[in-house]
Amino acid sequence: SFTLMSSRNDASDLQLGYLELNGMFMGSVNHQIGSIQTLNTTDALMSGPLALFSNQCVLVLSTSSSFMSSSSMLRTDLGNESEYGFGVMGSVTNIPLDHQLSVLLSSFPLIGPDGIRNAFTKWGEKLQRLYHTKRPSDTTLDYLQYSTDNGAYYYYHTEQNLTYQDTMIAIKDYVDSVKLPIQNWLMDSWWYYQGVKGGVTNWTARPDIFPDGISYVRNRTKWDVVAHNRYWSSDNVYAKQNGGIYDFIIEGDNALPREEAFWDQLFQDAKFSWGLTVYEQDWLNVQTQTMNITLETVDTARTWLLQMGSAAKRNDITIQYCMSWPRHMLQSLEIDSVTQARASDDYQPNNNINWIGIGISSLWSSALGVVPLKDNFWSSYVSQPHSIYGNVSETASRLHAIIASYSTGSVAPSDRMESLNTSLIMRSCTQDGRLLRPDMPAARTDTTILAEAGLPVTSQQQQQVWSTVSGLSGYSYTYLLSADSPAFTITEQDLYPSSKKIGGHIIWELDAPFMPTSLPYLVPNSSKADAHVYAIAPVFQNNWSFLGEAETKWTSVSQDRFSQLEVDSTHGFSVSLTGAPGETVQIVVRNPRNDFVRINCTVPISGTTRFFTQTMQCVSLKVKVQEEKAARLSRLEYG
């Protein structure tokens, strides 16, 4: 441990704030922000990294080893002194002689619009280097998803008089008919066998759910599968105690596998029988907290997760963590297969707060190389008949769609099929469902965090103001969401800087009448139901500006769409774009006369085309090469 402050009285004038991760969903649920005088760890088991900050710098503190058996907390029982310490969990009954625990302190100057995020990024880079963490690619994060998770219309609920099998096929047929390019789906806990207190007894499909098996649905839909699992029941069929062939620890109603061979068999069967793509390990907190063996030993919980991860890697399966504490996320540094994790609480239609957590957890998730996930959402404002949630509608569908799109993770609508808002959903992706993402997850701005901690700030931003960025060939495009804040002014200081020289910025509100203007810009009061989201594009030194898909997408300039932006002083600029063959991509360009020009580009069969301001057209790269060759021959012939 170390002394955080010498006495309560000495700290009274200290201009220092803190952010402590705590609780489920990557520490977002019980996170705390405040002045250093109010720091008070509520639960050491669920606590996580701590960031201390002033207006000049940030210090991130965390364990850097023994993640599943260590805790951190503030001790206030030492008289005038308060001590923030790291150590072995108090519930551990025996500590081996060779057991080690290390701590990392990482500092970073508070520079730019998100110095706190940058501090977490530098901290995470050090940990990833320490553990040689290398996450594999995960295609389920690249395309539109359909979800049946808690909050979804089809969560433990099917179309009337249909099985889940027929319901999912009906959804597939419907989305095809409205050209909604879903490419994968999340299959929640309703499909497998459950026993004592809802624990898993047999992780195979029930015949009343899928009469012809999951493989039938997989072959019919062609969708990749993200499959849910939860904690193991004491009466599971895999344990030797119940006639199975694998070692399990059984305590009361709960059980935990002890053999890596168990995970190998589970994943092999699922992958080759019905096409498992991503294994979702949900209820991580419950599996950890309800068993003495995981709380009283220093190695059992770590071994459980390592065995799961090693088997997933061998079977080319990636893992999603859900209901994780910070310790689970830190442990994933040793488990490359963990590519994604739920970063906000379970969605419920028209819930006012469950979306908020991802604005905090996104500050540190990507620092670990893990993509944060917003939960599913209803994309339609209308009430959806026969819903298990009663006569309720979603008044903030637009806000949920924006947050999902800016998370860099799954965009997963979950409406009744006829209620899906195709136009809203398509603002997140290309014609074939590829997500158009910013470079990093949107997160709360430094200003809102500093203000909540009681530190002096110059902006009126409060609470839920989030930002993110897309970079393109050295130029930065800032995106700013205001969902719960009084009015404030956006200035140059709120933007991510470009590495190349620019001549100013253009700002416009997305999904609103297109009225681009310059900075500074006054953002009106915002709320969950009346959120405002803005794109800010650079003006090049030649006085041209590229606004991308300014009127049609949340991320107007995404590296998933655009590349190789080249600016010159004579002809303006050129930029390459990709998409589905035959897709029409509308882009907006501002010329030096301050005219905003819309151009429709049709993507050729090759999937790539290039726009030139010289002709104000998109040209197939193959055609462009042929034209340049012909021009060279012409010069040779007549020059």
C-alpha positions in Angstrom: 0.0 0.0 0.0 1.0 3.6 -0.2 0.0 6.9 1.5 -2.4 8.8 -0.7 -2.6 11.9 1.6 -0.9 12.6 4.9 -4.1 13.8 6.6 -7.7 14.8 6.0 -6.9 18.4 7.0 -3.9 18.6 4.6 -6.2 17.4 1.7 -8.8 20.1 2.2 -7.3 22.5 -0.3 -6.0 19.9 -2.7 -7.4 20.5 -6.2 -7.5 16.8 -7.2 -10.3 14.6 -8.6 -10.7 10.9 -9.0 -12.4 8.3 -11.1 -12.7 4.8 -9.7 -14.1 1.9 -11.7 -16.3 -0.3 -9.6 -19.0 -2.9 -10.2 -20.4 -4.8 -13.1 -20.0 -4.1 -16.8 -16.3 -3.2 -16.7 -16.7 -1.2 -13.6 -19.2 1.2 -15.0 -22.3 0.4 -12.8 -20.9 1.7 -9.5 -18.1 3.9 -10.8 -17.4 7.0 -8.7 -16.2 10.5 -9.7 -15.5 13.2 -7.2 -13.0 15.4 -5.4 -10.2 13.4 -3.6 -11.8 14.3 -0.3 -14.8 12.2 -1.1 -13.0 9.0 -2.3 -14.5 6.0 -0.6 -14.2 2.5 -2.1 -17.6 0.8 -1.6 -16.6 -2.7 -2.5 -13.0 -3.9 -2.8 -14.0 -7.1 -4.6 -15.6 -5.1 -7.5 -13.1 -2.2 -7.5 -10.7 -1.5 -10.3 -8.3 1.0 -11.7 -8.2 4.4 -10.1 -7.4 7.6 -12.0 -6.3 10.7 -10.0 -6.3 14.0 -11.9 -5.8 17.7 -11.7 -6.1 20.2 -14.5 -2.5 19.4 -15.5 -2.0 15.6 -15.2 -3.5 12.2 -14.7 -2.2 9.3 -12.6 -3.7 5.8 -13.2 -3.1 3.1 -10.6 -4.0 -0.6 -10.7 -2.7 -4.0 -10.0 -0.5 -5.4 -12.8 -0.6 -9.1 -11.8 -2.7 -11.6 -9.8 -5.8 -9.8 -11.1 -8.3 -12.4 -9.9 -7.0 -12.6 -6.3 -6.1 -9.0 -5.5 -8.1 -6.0 -4.5 -7.7 -2.3 -3.9 -9.4 0.0 -1.5 -9.2 3.2 0.6 -8.6 2.8 4.3 -10.0 5.6 6.4 -9.5 3.9 9.8 -5.9 5.2 10.4 -6.6 8.3 12.3 -5.8 11.4 10.3 -4.2 9.4 7.5 -6.0 7.8 4.6 -4.3 5.1 2.7 -5.1 3.7 -0.7 -3.8 0.2 -0.9 -3.4 -2.9 -3.0 -3.3 -6.4 -1.6 -4.5 -10.0 -1.7 -8.3 -10.4 -1.2 -9.2 -10.6 2.4 -11.2 -13.8 1.8 -8.1 -15.8 0.7 -7.3 -18.4 3.3 -3.8 -19.5 2.2 -1.1 -17.6 0.3 1.6 -19.7 -1.4 5.2 -18.7 -0.6 5.9 -17.8 -4.2 2.8 -15.7 -4.7 3.5 -12.3 -6.2 1.4 -9.1 -6.6 2.6 -6.1 -8.6 1.1 -2.6 -9.0 1.4 -0.2 -11.9 1.3 3.6 -11.6 1.2 5.4 -14.9 1.2 9.2 -15.3 0.3 11.3 -18.3 -0.2 15.1 -18.9 -3.8 16.3 -19.3 -3.6 17.5 -22.9 -6.4 17.8 -25.5 -10.1 17.0 -25.3 -9.5 13.6 -23.6 -6.4 13.5 -21.5 -8.0 11.1 -19.1 -8.6 8.6 -21.9 -5.1 9.1 -23.1 -3.8 8.4 -19.7 -5.7 5.1 -19.6 -4.4 4.3 -23.1 -0.8 4.7 -22.1 -1.4 2.7 -19.0 -3.1 -0.1 -21.0 -0.3 -0.1 -23.6 2.2 -0.9 -20.8 0.1 -3.8 -19.6 -0.4 -5.2 -23.1 3.3 -5.1 -23.7 3.9 -6.8 -20.4 1.6 -9.7 -21.3 2.2 -9.7 -25.0 -1.5 -9.4 -25.6 -2.6 -9.9 -29.2 -6.3 -9.9 -29.8 -7.5 -11.8 -32.9 -9.9 -10.3 -35.5 -13.6 -10.7 -34.7 -15.8 -10.3 -37.7 -19.0 -10.1 -35.6 -17.8 -6.6 -34.5 -17.6 -5.5 -38.1 -21.2 -6.0 -39.2 -24.8 -5.4 -38.1 -26.1 -7.8 -35.5 -29.6 -8.8 -34.4 -30.0 -9.4 -30.7 -32.3 -11.5 -28.5 -30.7 -10.5 -25.2 -32.5 -9.1 -22.2 -34.5 -6.1 -23.4 -35.0 -7.5 -26.9 -38.5 -8.2 -28.2 -37.7 -11.9 -28.7 -36.1 -12.4 -25.3 -37.8 -15.5 -23.9 -40.5 -14.7 -26.4 -41.4 -15.8 -29.9 -43.8 -14.9 -32.6 -47.2 -16.2 -31.7 -47.6 -20.0 -32.4 -44.0 -20.3 -33.7 -40.9 -21.9 -32.3 -37.7 -20.0 -31.9 -36.4 -21.8 -34.9 -39.3 -20.5 -37.1 -39.2 -17.1 -35.5 -35.6 -16.6 -36.4 -36.1 -17.7 -39.9 -39.1 -15.3 -40.2 -36.8 -12.5 -39.0 -34.2 -13.4 -41.6 -36.8 -13.4 -44.3 -38.2 -10.0 -43.1 -34.9 -8.2 -42.9 -34.0 -9.5 -46.4 -37.3 -8.1 -47.7 -36.5 -4.6 -46.3 -32.8 -4.8 -47.3 -31.5 -4.6 -43.7 -28.2 -6.4 -44.0 -27.9 -8.3 -40.7 -24.8 -10.6 -40.7 -24.8 -12.1 -37.2 -27.0 -12.6 -34.2 -26.8 -13.0 -30.4 -28.6 -16.1 -29.1 -29.3 -15.4 -25.4 -29.9 -17.9 -22.6 -33.4 -19.1 -23.7 -32.0 -21.9 -25.9 -30.1 -24.3 -23.5 -31.0 -26.5 -20.5 -31.1 -24.9 -17.1 -31.3 -26.5 -13.6 -30.9 -25.5 -10.0 -31.3 -21.7 -9.6 -31.1 -21.2 -13.3 -27.6 -22.6 -13.7 -26.6 -24.4 -16.8 -27.1 -28.2 -16.9 -26.5 -28.9 -20.5 -25.2 -26.3 -23.0 -27.0 -27.8 -26.0 -30.1 -26.8 -27.8 -33.5 -27.8 -26.5 -35.6 -29.6 -29.2 -38.6 -27.5 -28.3 -36.6 -24.4 -29.2 -34.8 -25.7 -32.3 -36.6 -28.8 -33.5 -34.1 -29.2 -36.4 -31.1 -28.0 -34.4 -29.2 -24.7 -34.4 -27.3 -25.8 -37.5 -30.6 -25.7 -39.4 -31.0 -22.0 -38.5 -27.4 -21.3 -39.2 -27.6 -22.8 -42.7 -30.9 -21.1 -43.4 -29.8 -17.6 -42.2 -26.1 -17.7 -43.0 -25.7 -15.6 -39.9 -22.7 -16.0 -37.6 -23.7 -17.0 -34.0 -22.8 -15.2 -30.7 -24.0 -17.8 -28.1 -24.7 -17.0 -24.5 -23.7 -19.0 -21.5 -24.0 -18.4 -17.8 -22.8 -20.0 -14.5 -22.8 -23.8 -14.1 -25.3 -25.7 -12.0 -24.4 -28.4 -9.5 -26.5 -30.8 -11.5 -24.8 -30.3 -14.9 -24.3 -33.3 -17.1 -20.6 -32.8 -17.6 -19.4 -33.3 -14.0 -18.1 -36.7 -12.8 -20.3 -36.3 -9.8 -23.3 -36.5 -12.1 -22.1 -39.2 -14.4 -20.1 -37.0 -16.7 -16.4 -37.3 -17.5 -14.9 -34.0 -16.4 -13.6 -32.7 -13.1 -15.8 -30.0 -11.5 -15.8 -28.3 -8.2 -19.3 -28.5 -6.7 -20.3 -26.3 -3.8 -24.0 -26.3 -3.0 -26.0 -25.3 -6.1 -22.9 -24.1 -7.9 -20.2 -25.7 -10.0 -16.9 -24.8 -11.7 -15.0 -26.8 -14.4 -11.4 -27.7 -13.6 -10.2 -29.3 -16.8 -9.2 -27.5 -20.0 -10.3 -30.6 -21.9 -13.9 -29.8 -20.9 -13.7 -26.4 -22.7 -12.0 -28.0 -25.8 -14.9 -30.5 -26.1 -17.6 -27.8 -25.5 -16.2 -25.5 -28.1 -15.4 -28.2 -30.7 -18.9 -29.6 -30.5 -20.5 -26.1 -30.8 -18.2 -24.9 -33.6 -18.4 -28.0 -35.8 -22.0 -28.9 -35.1 -23.7 -25.6 -35.4 -21.1 -22.9 -36.2 -20.3 -21.1 -32.9 -18.4 -17.9 -33.7 -18.3 -16.0 -30.4 -18.8 -17.5 -27.0 -20.4 -15.1 -24.5 -19.5 -15.8 -20.9 -22.2 -14.0 -19.0 -22.7 -13.8 -15.2 -19.0 -13.6 -14.6 -19.7 -11.8 -11.3 -22.0 -14.6 -10.1 -19.7 -17.4 -11.0 -16.9 -15.7 -9.2 -18.8 -14.5 -6.1 -21.0 -17.5 -5.2 -18.2 -20.0 -4.8 -15.8 -20.2 -1.9 -13.1 -21.8 -4.0 -12.8 -18.7 -6.2 -12.7 -16.3 -3.2 -10.4 -18.3 -0.8 -7.6 -19.3 -3.2 -5.3 -17.2 -5.3 -5.3 -19.3 -8.5 -8.7 -21.0 -9.1 -10.5 -18.1 -10.7 -7.5 -17.3 -12.9 -7.2 -20.9 -14.0 -10.9 -21.1 -14.9 -10.6 -18.1 -17.2 -7.2 -19.2 -18.7 -8.5 -22.6 -19.5 -11.6 -21.2 -21.2 -9.5 -18.8 -23.2 -6.8 -21.3 -24.3 -9.5 -23.7 -25.6 -11.2 -20.9 -27.4 -8.0 -19.9 -29.1 -7.3 -23.4 -30.2 -10.8 -23.7 -31.7 -10.6 -20.3 -33.4 -13.5 -18.9 -31.3 -13.5 -15.5 -29.7 -15.0 -14.6 -26.3 -17.3 -11.9 -25.1 -17.3 -11.1 -21.4 -20.5 -9.9 -19.7 -21.3 -8.7 -16.2 -17.6 -8.5 -15.6 -15.9 -6.7 -12.8 -12.7 -4.8 -13.5 -10.6 -7.8 -12.3 -12.1 -9.9 -15.1 -11.2 -7.4 -17.7 -7.6 -7.0 -16.3 -7.3 -10.8 -16.3 -8.2 -10.8 -20.1 -4.7 -9.4 -20.7 -3.5 -13.0 -20.4 -6.4 -14.2 -22.6 -6.1 -13.1 -26.2 -9.4 -14.6 -27.2 -11.4 -12.0 -25.3 -12.2 -9.5 -28.0 -15.3 -7.8 -26.7 -17.2 -7.1 -23.5 -20.5 -5.6 -22.4 -19.8 -2.1 -21.2 -23.2 -0.9 -20.1 -26.1 -2.4 -18.1 -28.9 -4.5 -19.6 -31.1 -2.5 -22.0 -34.8 -2.1 -21.1 -37.1 -0.2 -23.4 -37.4 3.4 -22.3 -35.0 3.0 -19.4 -33.5 6.4 -18.5 -30.0 5.4 -17.3 -28.8 2.0 -18.5 -27.0 3.5 -21.5 -24.9 5.9 -19.4 -22.2 3.4 -18.2 -20.5 2.9 -21.5 -19.5 6.6 -21.5 -17.2 5.7 -18.6 -16.1 2.1 -19.4 -15.1 3.2 -22.9 -12.3 5.3 -21.3 -10.4 2.2 -20.5 -11.7 -0.8 -22.4 -9.9 -0.1 -25.6 -6.7 0.4 -23.6 -6.9 -3.3 -22.9 -7.5 -4.1 -26.6 -11.2 -5.1 -25.8 -14.1 -3.6 -27.8 -16.8 -2.1 -25.5 -20.4 -3.2 -26.3 -23.5 -1.2 -25.8 -26.4 -3.6 -25.2 -29.2 -4.1 -27.8 -31.8 -1.4 -28.4 -35.2 -0.9 -29.9 -34.8 1.2 -33.1 -38.4 2.2 -33.4 -40.4 4.8 -31.3 -43.6 2.9 -31.7 -45.1 0.5 -29.1 -44.5 -3.1 -30.0 -47.5 -5.4 -29.6 -47.4 -8.4 -27.3 -44.1 -7.3 -25.7 -43.1 -9.0 -22.5 -42.3 -5.6 -21.1 -45.9 -4.4 -21.3 -47.3 -1.4 -23.3 -44.0 0.5 -23.6 -42.2 2.3 -26.4 -38.7 3.6 -26.7 -38.5 7.4 -26.8 -34.7 7.5 -27.4 -34.2 5.1 -30.2 -32.0 7.7 -32.0 -29.7 8.2 -29.0 -29.3 4.4 -28.6 -28.4 4.1 -32.3 -25.8 6.8 -32.0 -24.2 5.4 -28.9 -24.1 1.9 -30.5 -22.5 3.2 -33.7 -19.9 5.3 -31.8 -19.0 2.4 -29.4 -17.0 0.7 -32.2 -18.7 -2.5 -31.2 -21.9 -4.2 -32.2 -24.9 -2.3 -33.5 -27.6 -4.7 -32.4 -31.3 -3.7 -32.9 -33.7 -6.0 -31.2 -37.2 -4.8 -32.2 -40.1 -7.0 -33.2 -39.3 -7.6 -36.9 -42.0 -5.4 -38.3 -41.0 -2.5 -36.0 -37.3 -2.4 -37.1 -36.5 1.2 -38.2 -34.4 0.4 -41.3 -33.5 4.0 -42.1 -32.2 4.7 -38.6 -30.2 1.5 -38.4 -28.6 2.0 -41.9 -27.1 5.3 -40.7 -24.5 3.0 -39.0 -23.4 0.9 -41.9 -22.8 0.3 -45.6 -25.3 -1.4 -47.9 -23.9 -4.8 -47.0 -23.9 -4.2 -43.3 -20.3 -3.2 -42.6 -20.2 -0.9 -39.7 -18.9 2.7 -40.3 -17.1 3.3 -37.0 -14.9 6.1 -35.6 -11.3 5.3 -34.6 -12.1 4.8 -30.9 -15.2 4.4 -28.7 -17.0 7.6 -27.7 -16.5 8.5 -24.1 -17.3 11.3 -21.7 -15.2 14.4 -22.2 -12.6 15.5 -19.8 -14.6 18.7 -19.1 -17.6 16.8 -17.8 -15.5 14.6 -15.6 -13.4 17.5 -14.2 -16.6 19.4 -13.6 -18.2 16.5 -11.7 -15.1 16.2 -9.6 -15.4 19.8 -8.6 -12.3 21.0 -10.5 -12.4 24.4 -12.4 -13.4 24.2 -16.1 -14.2 26.9 -18.6 -17.0 25.1 -20.5 -20.6 24.7 -19.4 -20.5 21.0 -20.5 -22.0 18.7 -17.9 -22.8 15.0 -17.4 -23.4 13.2 -20.7 -21.3 15.0 -23.3 -19.2 12.4 -25.2 -16.7 12.7 -28.0 -14.8 10.5 -30.5 -12.7 11.0 -33.6 -11.9 9.6 -37.1 -8.6 10.2 -38.6 -8.0 10.2 -42.4 -4.5 10.7 -43.8 -3.5 13.1 -41.0 -6.8 15.0 -40.8 -9.0 14.6 -37.7 -12.8 14.5 -37.8 -14.4 15.1 -34.3 -17.8 13.8 -33.3 -19.5 15.2 -30.3 -22.7 13.9 -28.6 -24.7 15.9 -26.0 -27.4 13.9 -24.4 -27.8 15.4 -20.9 -26.2 18.8 -20.5 -27.1 22.5 -20.3 -26.2 24.6 -23.3 -22.5 25.1 -24.0 -20.2 26.4 -26.8 -18.0 24.1 -28.9 -14.6 25.7 -29.6 -11.4 24.6 -31.1 -10.2 23.4 -27.7 -12.9 20.6 -27.8 -11.6 19.1 -31.0 -9.0 16.4 -31.7 -6.1 18.1 -33.5 -5.0 17.2 -37.0 -1.4 16.4 -37.6 -1.5 18.2 -40.9 -1.9 22.0 -41.2 -5.5 23.1 -41.7 -7.4 26.4 -42.2 -10.3 26.1 -39.8 -13.3 23.8 -39.2 -16.8 23.2 -40.4 -19.5 21.9 -38.0 -23.0 20.6 -38.6 -25.6 18.7 -36.7 -26.2 15.1 -37.9 -29.6 13.8 -38.7 -31.0 17.3 -38.8 -31.5 19.9 -41.6 -28.0 20.4 -43.1 -26.8 23.8 -42.0 -23.0 23.7 -41.9 -21.2 26.6 -40.2 -18.0 27.5 -38.5 -16.8 27.5 -34.9 -17.5 28.6 -32.2 -20.9 26.9 -32.1 -23.6 27.0 -29.4 -25.1 23.6 -28.5 -28.6 23.9 -27.0 -29.8 22.2 -23.9 -30.0 18.4 -24.4 -31.7 15.4 -22.9 -32.0 11.7 -23.5 -35.0 12.2 -25.8 -33.6 15.4 -27.4 -29.9 14.6 -27.9 -27.7 16.5 -30.3 -24.8 15.0 -32.2 -22.3 17.0 -34.4 -19.6 16.3 -36.9 -16.7 18.7 -37.2 -14.5 18.5 -40.3 -11.2 20.3 -41.1 -10.9 22.9 -43.8 -7.8 22.1 -45.8 -5.2 24.8 -46.4 -6.3 25.1 -50.1 -9.8 26.1 -48.7 -11.5 22.9 -49.8 -13.2 20.6 -47.3 -14.3 17.0 -47.4 -17.4 16.3 -45.2 -17.9 12.7 -46.3 -21.3 11.1 -45.8 -22.5 14.3 -44.0 -26.2 13.8 -44.4 -26.5 10.0 -44.3 -24.2 8.4 -41.6 -23.4 8.9 -38.0 -19.7 8.6 -38.7 -19.5 10.8 -41.8 -15.8 10.1 -42.5 -14.9 6.6 -41.3 -11.8 4.6 -42.2 -14.2 1.7 -42.8 -15.3 3.7 -45.9 -12.6 6.2 -46.9 -8.9 6.1 -47.4 -6.0 7.8 -49.1 -7.1 11.4 -48.8 -4.7 13.4 -50.9 -4.8 17.2 -50.8 -3.0 19.4 -53.3 -2.9 23.2 -54.0 -4.0 23.0 -57.7 -7.0 20.6 -57.9 -8.4 20.4 -54.4 -8.2 16.8 -53.2 -9.0 13.2 -54.1 -10.1 10.3 -51.8 -10.8 6.6 -52.2 -14.0 5.0 -50.9 -15.2 1.4 -50.6 -18.6 -0.2 -50.3 -20.8 -3.0 -51.6 -20.8 -3.3 -55.4 -23.7 -1.2 -56.8 -24.0 0.9 -53.6 -24.7 4.6 -54.0 -22.6 6.7 -51.6 -23.6 10.3 -51.2 -20.7 12.6 -50.2 -20.6 16.3 -49.5 -17.7 18.6 -50.6 -17.2 22.3 -49.8 -15.3 24.2 -52.4 -13.3 27.5 -51.9 -16.4 29.5 -52.9 -18.1 28.1 -49.8 -20.5 26.0 -51.9 -21.6 22.7 -50.4 -21.9 20.2 -53.3 -23.4 16.7 -53.1 -22.0 14.0 -55.3 -23.4 10.5 -55.7 -20.8 7.8 -56.3 -21.7 4.3 -57.4 -19.4 1.6 -56.1 -18.1 -0.6 -59.0 -17.9 -4.4 -58.9 -14.3 -4.1 -57.5 -15.8 -2.5 -54.4 -13.5 0.5 -54.6 -13.7 3.9 -56.4 -12.0 7.3 -56.1 -13.4 10.8 -56.0 -11.6 13.7 -57.6 -12.5 17.4 -57.1 -10.9 18.1 -60.5 -13.9 16.4 -62.2 -16.3 16.3 -59.2 -16.8 12.6 -60.0 -16.0 9.2 -58.7 -13.9 7.1 -61.1 -13.2 3.4 -60.8 -9.5 2.9 -60.0 -9.2 0.6 -63.0 -10.7 3.2 -65.3 -8.5 5.9 -63.8 -5.4 3.8 -64.5 -6.5 3.3 -68.1 -7.2 7.1 -68.5 -3.8 8.0 -67.2 -2.1 5.4 -69.5 -4.0 6.9 -72.5 -3.0 10.4 -71.5 0.7 9.4 -71.3 0.5 7.8 -74.7 -1.1 10.9 -76.1 1.6 13.1 -74.7 4.3 10.8 -76.2 2.5 10.8 -79.6 1.9 14.6 -79.9 4.5 16.0 -77.5 
